[in-house]
């Protein structure tokens, strides 16, 4: 059996844990197995483990291969015996490794305490995504369709927890449904929210709405906090099937709406690491302000090459520099990236904290960096006119925009200028005389860079990469740190120039790692799921459009469709629907390509200052260029898979935190605008209403269905619209609309809109008509209401009709009580006949029973 494990090798990367096993099949059967002697020597990853540990035990891959070969759950003691681990030190190391594998979702323990492999079909490990309404989903670590979890299953879980669930079937809506097997990792230890005290009972309402359970706080644990204050509660008892989570107040943050509270709330709600541990402080305290001469030895010297950084005007760290020169058959492009791996050693306190953070988090007026400022803004920032260590990707690009060859090497460089996007665009596109004069020594190289960009842009179009035209915004503050205005951020050719250079380097890195067959992290983007693709095609068919590509369209098919709708007035609507049909990009140890960019292999190499996956990629490349063998790389594929899942999670965490803070600031900005009217565009349509983004303000709000005219509104999820059954008015994604700000709820970060004017038939405003016509319309609506009430079936909120309007409800109730005289007489006769039949039937039954007794 161990010969099979050895033959698999690192190339196939031990996918044994994906094999189907019955995690709960009876007792452990001790099979004949193999001799424990030499088990460590048969481990193909022994060299890697020996590099990390003085007395290594079998690797994770070897343990999983062993469990797969046994085919049954195993206790730790039996596993230790079969693996030849006898000393207390080895057994303790095995205990820690098995616990870590359980935490990472590679193993799970059954009720008897034996270890089983987690697999795709029976047991599925993943992260919990909770919904404020109590239900949730498990997002599988290995990708694929999410599993629906009922509110009953979610009683023991909170948002962000990692768990193993068992597939139990498919619900009435066609979703895979899971049942909780085991909780692997608790994600929530401290919760921020408002303390409510009612009748002597205290509870914290979490600020993060995905934390669907309130935290019960006994009176003895209030610790001086009072009703309504923003507090931090430490969870001392996690939720169970029968009890809510229990906590204690450990910090009072302050009163509601205090200045700067929005950032603090977002940080605490999502448990973003802010403080640097003491061990990290000690490690960075010895770093010098400039690069030491000894660190420059053995590197290629690029200090005379006119490399430049091109970033936003407000950027504080610079992790990439570029240089381009023309060659006979094309161009030579150098993309130099800050060499963070030279300062952050694997498994150091600094590395552990960087991994924990996963990425930097960018708030409107504050940054939480992945690395301490002495590195992110100092030694690892490619500041102008100072020596810096870098990892360089040199590429030779032909006239068609194809990379003919590339290589990676370590170098020392000196940035010759810190340029902004606006400056570069002003020089290359507008020909700004003053700037051209100021940077005349760099201008020829910049022109070559722009010429290369134009070739790469055409190659991008031929490749069929998707390029959505979306608008980003920036919040501008006044002197008192209040929101002054919200402005759009426009991308120019300088932005796109740097983007194309970074894409080229990322693709070169992915191909290099794949070619060397070394474990690595890739940035994957899958194509559209089947259900979304079906809905997309139905939507496009209604507009007379068609998405080519059959069941598996490519990015070029999307790009072709986007190009064909540029002159259509509804292009914004179509683009939005196309964008929402795509999946989210994720990190993984297995390359599947990037659908949106139309690359067969893609990774992140260009931002190790602010993204941990980039740092891992740098380490892999450095391992190879220093002569290391792929099998000796310190990161195994299972460990990289876990890191990919973690970094994808921290990326989502950062997005959610910044979104919360921005939503708070937008609500605060709109609080003094209640009652004002604005023009906007419908950005989302749901069964409960429409979301509208205000023109030139870029603030979203909800027009709830109860704020629309009295009517039945049918939600069409395929057409992304609400259709009024009586009035015929349609609210569709992408439509222009005029609204009035009705209310602003800062706690929930919600803004409520109402229509600026009532809509009549056809949406042209309420028409004046005869009293009889008005009554006829009302009668028709009431009749429909009665029909709805008389029906025993309740349609789904997502695709069924939604009726609203208190006046119509009251009238419908009155009519249902009174009814017409003819209908009342018919109902009366039917009731009497029914009673007669029941009496006759009961009489016959009594007669039969009496005869039976006789």
N, C-alpha and C positions, 0 to 999 in steps of 0.2 A: 504493500500500500504506500510506503514511503517513497518507493521508486516512482510511483505515479505523481506524487507531490513534487519530486525533484524534476521530473520531466516537464511539468507545467511551466516552471521558471517564472521569471519576472515579466517576460513578454506577455504572457496570458494573464498575469496578475491575479491569479487565484480567485476565480469567480465562484468558488465552491459555496460560499454563503448564500448564493442565489438559488441553490438547488432546493427543491421542495422537501421539507422534513415535517413530520408530525410532532409538534412540540409537546404534545400531551399524550403520547402513546405509552401507557403502562410503565413498567419498571425498567431500569437499565439492564440491558443484556450485555454481559461482558463477552465480547467476541474474541476470537483467537488473536487478533491484532498482530503486532510485530514485536520484536525484541526491543526493550527499552534502551539497550546498549547502542550507543552511537546515534541516538535520536537527534542530538544537537548537531552532529556532523552532517546529518542528512538535510538539515534545514538550509535551503538555498539562500536564505538571507542571513546566514550566520556571520558573514563578514561585516555586514551593516550593523548587526546587533553588537558585535564585538567592539566596533568603533565607538558605540554609544555607552556600553556597559562593560565593567571589568569582568563580571561573571554572567554572561548573557544566558537567558533561557530561550526556548523556542519562540520564534516570532509570531505575530498575530496571524499571518497568512498560514503558517505551518499548523497552528492550533486549529484554525478553521478547516484546513484540509483534513486534519486528523478527525475532527468531529464529523465531517461529511463522510469520510470513509467508514466510520463506525455506524453511522446511520441512525443513531439513537441518542437521547439526552445522556449526558455524562456528569457525574459528580466530580468536584475538584480533586478529591483524594484519588479517585480512579484515574483521572487524567494525569495527575502528577506521577502515579506509578507507571503508567504506560509511556510517559515521556521521559522517564528516567530521572525524575527530580526527587532527591532524597533529603538533602540538607534543609534545615529550617530556613536558611536564607533563600534557597531556591523556591521552596513552597510559599514563602511570603511574597516573593517576586511574582509567582504565578497568580497568587490571590489578587495582587494589585493589577496585574495585566488583565485578568478576567473581569474584574470590576470596571476597568477602563473600557474594555470591549463592550461590556453591558451598557455603560454610560453612552458610548458612541453608537449604540444600536446595532452592533455586529452580533451580539449574543443576547439571549434572554433566558431568565431562570423560570422553570415551571414551578408548580406549587410544592413539589417535593424537593426543590432546591437544586435540581440538576440543570446544567447548561445546555441550551439548544441554539442552533443557528437560526438567525432571522432570515426569512426568505421572502420572495416577492408575492407568492400566491397565498400562502397560509398566514404568515406573520409579516406585518409591514411596519417598519420603523419610520418615524418622521416627526415633523414639528406641528404643533397644534395651532390652528388659526381660529380664534373664537369670534363669534358674532355677538353684538350687544344684546340680541334677543334670546340668547341662551344656547343655541345650537352651535355647531362648529365643524371644522374639517381637519383632517390630518393630511399634511402635504408630505408625500413619501420622499425619503432621502434619495432614493434611486430614480426619482422622476416618475412621470406618468400621472394618471388621473387622481385627483384628490378623493379621499374617502369622507363621506358625510357622517357626522356624529350627532346623535339626537341629544336633546337637553338632558335626558337621563344619563347618557354616557359622559356628558360634560360636567356633571356635578363634582367629580373628583379632579377636574382639570381647570387650568387657567391658560390664557393666551400665552403662547411662546414655549410652553412645556414641551419636552420631547417624550414621546411615548411609543409603545408598540401596540398595535391593534390587530384584531383578527377580522378578516373579511367574512361578513355574515350574509351578504346577499345584495340585492338591488332594491331601492325603495320605489314608491309609486311614480316618481319623477325620473326614473332611470339612472339615479346616482348610486354608485357603489357605496354601501353602508358598512361601517366598521363597529366593532365592539372592543372596548378597552381591555388589554391584557396586562400591561405593566407600564408604569410611569418610569421613564429613564432618568430624566433630569428636570428638576423644578426651575423654571425660569424667573419666577417672581419671589423675591425675598423682602423687598421693601416697596411699598406702594404709596404714592402721593395722591392726595385728594382732599375733599372738604369733610370736616368732622361734623356729623349731625348728632345731636343729643335730644332724644324724645322720651319722655316719661322715665327718665333715669337710665335709659339704654343708649349706648353710644355705638355708632358705626361710621366707617369711612367710605364715602362714595368715591371710587377711583376716578382720577381725572382721565385716565386712558379708558375710553368707552369699550374697548375690546375685553377689558377685565370685567366680565359680566356679573361677578359676585361681589357683594359688599363685604367689607372686612369688619367683623364684629369686634368691638373693643370694650372689655369690661371696665367698669368705673375706676377700679384700682389702677388701671393702665392708661388713664387719660393724661397723666403727668402735666397737669396745669393747662392743658389745651381747653378752649371753650368752643361753644357751638358756632359753626360757620367759618372757622379758621382753616387755612390751608396747612395741612400737617403731613408728616411722613410717618407711616405706620410700618413696623416690622412684623412680618407674618411669623407667628410662633407655632401655629398649627395650620397646615395646609388643608384644603377642603377634602371632605370625604363624601361618601354616598348619602350620608344623613346630616352632615353639619357643614355650615359655612366656614370659610377661613377665619381664624381668630388672630388678632394682632395686638400690638401695644404701640402707643405713640412714643416715638424716639426724637422727634423734632417738630417744632412749630415754625413754619416758614413765614407766616405773617397773615395779614388780612387780604381778603379778596381784592383783586384789581390794583395791588401795590405796583409801583413802577418796576419794570424788569421782571415781573412775575412770570410772563409768558415763556421766557427762555428757561427759567428755573423749573417751571412745571414740566416742560417738555423733557428736560434733562432727567428729572427725578422720575417722571412717569415711565420713561423707557429705560431707566437704569443705565444711562450712559456713563461710562467711567470718566471722571473729571480729574480727580486728584491722582498724583503720581505716587506709587508706593515708595517707601523709604529705600528699598533695595535699588529701585530705578534711579532715585536721586543720587545714591552713592555711586552707581555705575557711571552716570554722566558727569558727575562732579569733577572727574579727572580729565575730561576732554578739553583739549586746547582750543583756542579761538580759530586757529589756522591749521591747515593740513601739515602734519609733520613730514620732514624730508624723507625719513625712512619709509614712510608709507608710499612715496612716489616711485620707489625703486622697482625695477622690473616691469614698468608700465610704458606703453607707447606715449610719447610726448606730443600732445596736440596744442600746446599753449600758443604757438604762433599761428594756428589756423583761426580765421575770423569767425568763430562760432558765436551765435547770438541766441538770446532767449526772446520769445515773443509770447506775451501773456496779456491778461486783462489789466486795466489800469489799477485795480484795487488788489492785485495779487501780492502775496507776501512771501510765498515760497516758489522757487523756480526749479523744477525737477527735469526739464528737458531743454536742450539747446540743439540748433540745427546749422548745417552748412551744406551748400550745394555748389558744384562747379560743373561746367559743361565738358563733355568728352566727345570723342569723334563720333561714337554711335549712340550717344545719349548723355546721361548725367551720372555723376558720382554724388551720392547723398549720404551724409553722416547724421545720425540721430544719436546724440549723447545724453545718457540718463544718469542722474545722480547715483553714485555707488553706495547705496544705503547698507548693503550686505557687508561692507568692510567695517561698519561701526556697530551693527546689530548682530551679535553672535547667536547662533541657534541655542535655544534652551536657557539663555541668559534671562535675568529679570526683565531687561528691556524688551527682549524678544517675546516673552510670555505676556507682557502687558500690551505690546503691539498686536499680538494675535488676539488677545481678549477684546481689544477695541475694534480690530478688523479693518477700520478705515477712519479717516477724518470726517467730522460732521460739520457742515457749513450752515450756520444760522445767518439771518439777515445782517446781524451786527456783531457776530462772534463766531469763532472757530474753535472746535475741540479737536486738537491734532492727534494723529495716531502716534507721533513721536514727539518727545520734548522739544521745545523751541531751540535749544542749543544745537539740535540736529536739523529739525524741519526748516528753521529760518537761518541756520548757521552753516555748520560743516557740510550738510547734505543739500543745501540750496545753492544753485549755480549762479551766485551773485556776480555782478560784473567786476572785472579787473582783479579777481583773486583766484588762486589755484584751487582746483577742486578735483577729487577723484570721481571717475565716471566709468560706466559700462557703455561701450560704443557699439552701435550696429552700423556697419558700412555696407551700402547697397549700390549696385550698378544697375541703372534703369535705362532701358532702350527707348527709342523714339515712340514706341507704342504704349509706353507706360508699364511694361512688364519687367520684373526684377530678374536680371540675367544671373546674378550671383550675389551672395551676401556673406558676411563674416562678423563674428562678435569678438571683442577684445577689451581688456582693461586698459584704461588710459588716465592721464592727467591732463586737464584742460583749463582754459581761462576764457570766460565769456567776455567778448569784446563790446557788448552793448546789451542793455536791458530795454527792449522795445515793447511797445504795446500794439494791440491789434489795430487801433485807430491810426497810430503813427505809420504802420506798415501800409495800410490801405491808402492813407493820404499820399504816401510817396509813390507807390506802385500804380495806383489807379487814378488818383487826382493830380499827381505830379506836383505836390506842394513844394514850392521853391525853397523855402526856409529849411524844411526838414531834409530835402535832398542835399542841400548844402552842408547841413550839420552832419549828416551820415554819408557823405560822398565816398568815403573809403570803404563803405559796406554796400553801397548801392549796386554795383555790378553783380555781386553775389546774390543780393536780394532779387534782382531781375531774373537771374538763372533759377532761383527758387520758385519764382512766380511762373516762369515758363514750364518748369517741371510740374507744378500744380495743375496747369491747364491740360497737360497731357494726362496726368493722373485722373483728373475730373472726367475727361472723355472716356478713359478706361473704365472708370466707375460706372458710367452710363452704359457702356457696352456690356459690362459684367452683369448689370441689372440690379445693383444695390438699391434698396428702398431709401428714398430721401423725403421724409415728411416735412411739410412746412408748418412748424409749430411756433408759438410765441412764448418766450420766457419773459419773466418780469423781475424787477428789482424794487425793493422797498426803500424809499428815501426818507431819512429821519431829519427832524429839525434839531435845534440846539438843545431842546429838552428831551431828546430821544423819543419824541412822539412821531407817529407816521405822518409825514408831510404829503407824500403822494406815492403812487405806484406807477412805475414807468416800464415800458417794454424794452427788452434787450434785443437789438437787431444784430444778426450775424452778417459779417461782410466776408470778402474773399480772403482776408488775412486769417480769420477764424478757420475757414475751410482749408486753407493752405497748410496750417499746422495740423489740422485734423487728418489730412491725407498722409502727411509724413508719419504721424503716429500710427495710423492704420498699417502703413507699409512695414514699420518696424515690428508691430505686434504680430503680423502675419509671418514675417521672417523668423521671429522667435518661435512661433508655434511649429513651423515647418522644421526648424532646426532640432527642436526637442523630439518631434515625432520621428525624424530621420535617425536620431541617436537612440531611440527606444528607451528613453529615460522617463520614470514617473514624473508627471507634471500636472499643473492646474491649467485648465482651459476655460475660456469664456464661451459658453454654448448658448445658442438661441435656436430653439426648435421652431418648426413651421406651425401653421395654425392647427389647432385640434379639430377633429372631425365635426363635432357639433357646431363649433363656431364657423367652420367653413361652410357647412350646410346653410346656416342662417345667413351668412354673408351672400351666398349665391342667390338665395331667395330674395334678399333685399335688392341686390343688383338687378335681378330679373324684372322687378317692378319698375325700375328706372330705365329699362331697355339696355342694360349693360351686361357684360359677361366677363368673368375672370377666367382666363385660359389656364391650362395646366392640369385639367382633370382632377383626380382625387388627391394628387400631390403637387400642387402648384409651387413654383419656385419664386424667388424674390424678383426675378426679371418679369414674371407675370404681373406681380403687384406694380412694379415700376411702369410697365407698359400701360396698365389701366390708369395709373396716376397721371401719366403723360397725356392720355386721351381726354381727361376731364378738366384740363387746365382752363378752358374757356367756358366751362359750364357755371351757371350761377350757384348751383348746389355743390360745388366741388368741396367746400368745407365740410358739408354733411358726409359726403362719400369718403373723404380722407379720414374723418373721425371714425367711421364704421370700419374702414380698412385697418386702422391702427388698433382698434379694440379687438380685432379678430386674432391678433398675434399673441404669442406666449411671452413670458418674461424671461430675460436672459439670466443665466445662472452660472456659477462656478462648479466645475466637476473635474475629476481625475481622468475621465474618459472623454475623448474628443468626438463630438458629433457635428461640429461646424457651426457657423453663424448664419442663420437664415436671412436676417435683415440686411446684413452687409454682403451677403452672397460670397462667403469665404468657406472653403472646405475645412479649414483649420484656423483657429483664432485664439489668442491668449492676451493677457494684459502684462506688458513689459515696461510701460512708459511712465508709471507713477508710483514708484516704491515709497515715496515720502508719505503718501496718503492712502495707499491700498496695500494690504498685507499680501494678497495673491501675487502682486508684482514682485514683492520681495522674495517669495518662494521661487518664482520663475528666474530671478537673478541668481539665486543660489544654485539652481539646477544648471544654468548656463555656465556659471563660474566653475562648478564641479567638473563639467566636461572640458572646458578650455584649459583647465589645470591638469588634465590627463586622467581624471577619475573615470571609472567604469560605471555604466548605468546601474548595475546591480549593487554597487557600493554606495549609491546615493543614500543619504540618511533618512529620506522620506519614502516610505512605502506607499503603494497606491491606495490601500485602505485608509492609511492615515491622511493622505492627501484628499481622499473623498470626504472624510470627516471635516477637514479644514475647508474644503469647498462649500460644504453645507453650512458651516459656521459663518464663513465670510458672506455667503448669500444672505444669511439671516441678519448679520450686522449691517449689511447694506440696506435691507428692508427696514431695519430698526432706525437707521439714520434718516431714511426717507420719511418714515412715519413721524419721527420727532420733529424734523424741520417743517413738515406739513402742519403739524399741530401748532407750532409756534407762529407760522405764517397765517394760519386760519385765525388764531387769536388776534394777531395784529390787524388783520383785515376787518374783523368784527369791531375791534376798538376804533378803527378808522371810520366805520360806518355808523357808529352809535349816535352821532349828532346829525345824521342824514335821514333819520326816520321821517317819513312823510314826503320825501322828495321823489321826483320821477326821473327815470333813466331809460335809455335805450339799451337793449342787450340782444344776445343771441342764445338760443336754446342749445345747451351743451350736453344734456342728458335727459332721457325720458324714462320714467318708471311708472309702475302701476299706481303709485301714490302721488305723482305730480311731475313737474318739470323743473330742471335746474337751468338757471339763466346766468350767463356771464355778462357783466355790464361793460358796454363799450367804453374804451379809454380809461377805465378804472380797474378792470381785470379782477373784479370781485364776483364770486359766485353766491347765489342764493336759491332758495326753493320756493316755487309757487305750488303750494300744496293743492291737491285735487279739490279740497273743500273751498279753496279760494277761487275756483272757476265758476262759471255760470251754472245754475241748476240744470243738470243733465246727467244722462248715463254716459260715462266715458269708458270706452273699450281700449285696453292697452294692447298694442301690437308690437311684441318684442322684435319681430323680424324687420318690420318697417320703422322701428324706433319712433313711434308716434302714439298719441292719444286721440281717439276719434269720438266726437260727440254724437250720440245716436240721434238725438232730437234736432239739435241745431246743425249738425253736419260739420261743425268746426273741427279742424285738425291742428294739433300742436305737434310739430315734427322737429326732430333733431336738425339743427342748423337754421331754423326759422328766426327771422328778426321779430322782436316783440318789445312792447313798451310796458314797463312795470313801475310800481311804487314800493318803496321800502316800508314794510309793515312793522317789523320788529327785529331786534338783534339780541341773541342769547349768547352771552360771553361764556357761560359755563359749558354749554354744549357746542360752542363755536359754530353756531348756525345763524343764518340770516334768512328771514322770511320775507318774501315778496308777495304782492297781489297785483292783479292786472290794473293798469292805469285807467282803463275804461272797460265797461261791460261789453261783452260780445253778444251779438244777436245772431239771427239766422245767417249762416255763411261767414260769420266772423266779421261783419261790416259795421258792428255797433248795433245797439238795440233799436229795432224799428218800431215806429208807431203803427199800430194796427187796430182793427176794430176790436171791441170788447169781446165779441163772440169768438173771433179767431184766437184771442189770447186764452179764453176759457177752453177752447178746443185743444190748444196745445197743452194747457195744464192738465186737462182731462186725460189726454193721451199719455202724458208722463205719469199720472197717477195710476192709470190702468196698468202700465208697465211695472210700476212699483208693486201693485197688488200681485201681479203674476210672479214677480220675483219672490215675494213673501210666501205665496202659496207653494212654490217649488221647494222640495225637501233637500235638493242638492245644493251645495255651496261650491262655487267655482273657485279655482285657484286665483290668488291675488295677482299672479304674474300674467295670466292670459285671459282672465274673465272680466266681465263688465263691472265697473265700479260706479255705484250711485252715490250722489252727494247732494247736499242742500237741505238744511233743517226745515225750511218752509214746505218743501215737497214731501219730506218725511212726515211732517205733521198732517198735511192734507191726506197723504196716503193712508195714515192710520185712521183718520176720521172716516174716509170712504170705506176702508175695509170693515169698520164697525157698522156703518149704516148700510152700505150697499144699495142697490136699486130695488124697488118694490117687487119687480118680477123675479129678480135673482133670489130675493129673500123667500118668496113663496115657493120657488123651485127647491131651494135648500131645505125649507121646512118640510115639503112633501117627501123629499129624499130621506130626511132624517126620520120621519114617521115610518116610512116603508122599511128603513133599515132596522128600526126598533122592533117592528112587527116580526121581521124575519128572525131577529135574534131571540125574541120571546118564543116563537115556534120551535126554533132549534133547541133552546134550553129545555122546553117542555118535553121534546122527544128524548133528549138526553136523560132527564129525570125518570121518564117512563122506562127507558132501557135499564137504568140502574136499579129501579125497584123490582123489575122482572128478574134481574140477575140475582138479587138478594133472595127472592122467593125460590 
